[in-house]
Amino acid sequence: MHSSQTRILSATSQDIRTAADLLHTGALVAFPTETVYGLGADARQSNAVEALYAAKGRPSFNPLIAHMHSIEAAQRHVIWSDTASKLAEAFWPGPLTLVLPLRQGHGISPLVTAGLDTLGIRIPAHPTARALLAALDGPVAAPSANPSGRISPTTRGHVMAGLNGRIAAVVDDGPCGVGVESTIVGLAGDTPLLLRPGGLAQEDIDAILGHALAPRDVTDPLTAPGQLLSHYAPQAPVRLGVTQPEKDELYLGFGPVPCDLNLSISGNLREAAANLFGHFHTLDAMQRPIAVAPIPNHGLGAAINDRLARAAAPR
């Protein structure tokens, strides 16, 4: 545990070098990706990954995603495939995580994989994240930089609100653009599986594959992050698909409706995804129940509805 104040670093090359040095020593560093701020630990160091679980209060049966700076770096740790090449060429760097079998001598801490023989990997598109990963030249396990089960952070302020004093540093480079976590595709079996909808629409992946991704069997054990039922949860109760909020409820709107906060007045799903967690933080601070307008379930709407269902799940 980190008892001192968390350092705030900028995106200068000098500060990125400092952040990489901290990771190298086993310290925890939050940094921006295009999806949300991630809380990074060197994925090869079990002590660092254990500290990460402790800082988040995260259940340790929930696997983590290892972030890499290049496809070559990814190939050092997993058994690569033609399908992986096809998807990586189309969508990396970007909000897509591929789950592949671990290679012999992979060097990844078993705490990252939650004891599974597969690893989720992603090359983030955010230039600051890429620079940090290249400076470390190693895999960084990085779930969202917030206490486990709470709303994911899309600004430095969100990170500090949840983790100040628990982590060594946060690299500040403004708000995140995509705002929902990566889409996760399982490539460890014969058929590519959609393990979690996210910031890359399934339709785009299907188009590259030439066929539809198979859905995950929900009775399977956890194979990817973000599959716990109650997740991304604000403190207040959440009601979904609401067109008429109750008097005491704060209303999170979508499209041209009267509301307390609007995910996207124009009904743009990309804008709604980018605003989702930030708006939840704002409403949650008002300490009243939250009602959410219906969101269409296509494209990025599938990822938004997935997060909303977890936010509203009984806990």
N, C-alpha and C positions, 0 to 999 in steps of 0.2 A: 504493500500500500504506500501511496505517495502522500506524505503528510504536509509537505510545503506547498506553496502556491504554484499553480500550473503556469508555465511560461507561455507567452504568446509570441510566436515566430511569424515572420512575414514570408512571402514567396520569393525572396531574393535567393540567389544561388548560395550565398554564404549561410543564410538561415536554413536552407534545405540541406546543406552539408551538416549543419548542427543537428538537424532532425534525424538524418541518417546515422550520425554518430550515436545519438541517444538510442535509436532502435538497435544498433549494433551492440550496445552495452546491456540490452535486455529491458530498456525502459519503454514505456507506452507513449505513443505520439498520435494524436488525432490529426487527420488531414482531409482536405476536400477531394471528393471524386465528383464525376458529373451526376451521380445519383444522389447520394447523401454524404455527410462527413463520416469517414471511417475511423475506427479506433485501432491503430496499428500496433502489432507486436511481431518481432522476427519469428516467422513460422517454423524455424529450425530449433528454437530455444524453448523447451518445455516450461522453464521457470517464467519466461516472459508471457507465454500463452496462459499459464495459470494465473499470473497477475492480471491479465486482461479479463479472464472470467470473473475474478474477484472484484475488479473495478466495476464491471457491469452488473454483477450479481446474476450472471447468466447460467442457466442449467448446463452442465458440461456434457449432456448427451446430444447437444445441438451442434452439428458440425459447422466449421467456419470456412469462409472463402479465402484462398490464398491469392493475393494480387501480385502480378508479375509485370515486368517492363517490356517483355518481348515473347514471341512464340518460341524462340530458341530457349529462353529461360524456362518456359512452361514445359518444354520437352525434356528438360533435365529431370523432371519430377514425376511425369506421368507417361503411360503408354499411349502414344499418339495414334490417330486413325485418319483415314481419308475423309470421313464425315467431319471430324474435328477440323481438318484443314479447310474444308469447304466453308464451314461456318465461321472459322477464325478469319479467313480471307474476306468474307463478306461483312462481318460485324465487329471485328476487333481493330483498333481499340474501341470499346463501347460497353453498353449496359447488358452484356451477355456473359453468363457464367457457364462453363462447360464442366461436367463431372466425368472424370476419366479414371481408369484403374491406375493405382500407384505403380511406379517402376521400381525394380530392385535397387536398393541403396539410395532411395529418394531423399532421405535426410529430413523429412517433415515430421514434426512432433506428432505423436499419436493423439495429443489433446486437440490438435487442429481438425483431425478427421473423425473425432469422437470414436476412435477405434475401428472405423470402417476401412476397407481396403481401396477406397476411392478418394479422390481429392477434387473439390470444386476450385476451378481457376478462372481468373478474369484478368484482362488487360484493360485498365481504366483509360478513358479518353482524356481525362482532365490533365492538362499539361503539368500542373504542380504535382499531382500524384505520380505521373510518369517520371518526372525529374527526381522525385524522392526515391522511387523504386530503382531507378538507374543508379543513383548515388549509393544506395545500399548494395545493389547488385545481388539481391536475394529476395525470396518470397516473403510477403508481409500478410499475415492473417489479419483481416480487418472487418469485423462486423460493424454495424452502425455505432457511432460514438455517443451512446446514451445508456442510462441504466436499463437493464433487461426488461423487455415487455412494455417500455414507455415509448412515446412518440419519437420517431427517428429525426435526427438533427440535420437541418439544411443550412444552418449558419453557425459561425463561431459562437455566437451568443447562446444558441441552443446547447452546444457542447459544454460550455462553461457552466450553464445552469444545472446540468446534470452531473458533471464530472470534475468540476474545479477542485483541486487539491488531491484528486485521486490518480491523476496522470501527470507525466512529466511536462508535456507541452502540447500545444495545438498550433498547427500551421494555418494561418488565416488567409484565405484567398477569396473572400466574398461568398455570396449564396450559391448553392448548387442548382444547376439548370434542369435536370430531369426530375429530381424530387421523389421518385419511387425507386426502390432497389432494383438490381439487375434481374432479368429473366434467367431462370436456371434450366438448362437442358442436360438430361442424363444420357451419357454416351457409353456407359459401362456395359450395357447388355446388347442384344442384337438389334433392338429397336430404339431410336431416339425418343426419350420421354420428356414431356413438359413437367418439371418438378416444381416450378413456381412461376406464375406469370409475373411480369415486371416491366421495366422501362423499354424493352424491345417487344413490339407486338408479335404475337404468335404467327399472324398471317405473313409477316415478312420472313420469318424463319421457314415456314412451310413452303414459301415460294422458292427459296434457295435449295431446300431439300428435294423439292418436287413431289412431296407428299405431306400429309398432316402429321404433326407430332402426336404420339400416343399419350393419353392422359396417365398421370400417376395413379396407381392403385392405392386408395387412401388407407387400406388396411396394412400396407407395407410399413415397416419401421421408418423412423426419420432418416431420410437420405440426403437432405439438403437443408440449409438454413431457412428460417421463416415459415416452417411448417407446423409450429406449435399453434394450437387453436386460438388461445387468447394471446394476442401479440399486438404491438403497435398501439397499446391501449392508453388513452387518457385516464385521469382519475375519475372523471364524471361518467355517469351512464350515457350510452350512445344508442340512438334509435335510427334505423336506416329506412330509406325509401319513403320518406315522409313528405307529403305535399302540404299538409296543414299542421304546423307545429303547435304544441300546447303552450299555454301562457307562460309557464316557467322555463320553457326550453329556449336555448340559443339555437338559431337556425343557420346551418351551413348550406348555402344555396348553390345551384348549378343552373346556368341559363338566366334569362331575364326574369327573376323573381325577387320580391321583397325579402330581405334576409339580414342577418347580423354580419355575415361575411360571405363572399361569393367565390367559389373555386374558379369559375370562369363565366362572366356575364354573357359572353358570346357563345358559350357551350363548347369551348375548345378543350378536348380531352388532354392534350399535351400541357396546356396552361393549367388545367385542373390538377394534373399529376404533380407539376412543379409546386403548386400552392398547397397541396394536401396536408403535409405534416406541419408546415408553418402555421396554417390556419388552425389546425388542431391545437398547437401550442398556445395560440392566442386565446381561443375559446376556453381551453382547459383552465387557463389562469383566472377566468371569471367565475369558476366554481359553481356552474349550473349545468343541468343536463343538456346534452347536445342532440339535436335532431338534424339528420342529413337528407338532402333532397335526393331523388332517384338519379342514378348515373347510368347512362347507356353501357351495355356490357360487351361492346366490341372494341378492337384496337387496345389502346392504353386503358380504356374503361374496365377491361377485365382485371388488370393489375390494381386499379383504384378500388374496385369492388372487393377484391381479395383482401386488401388492407383494411377496408371498412368492416368487412365481416369479422376479421380478427379483433378490431378495435371494439366491436360491439359484443363479442363473445362473452358468455357468463364467466366471471372470474372470482 
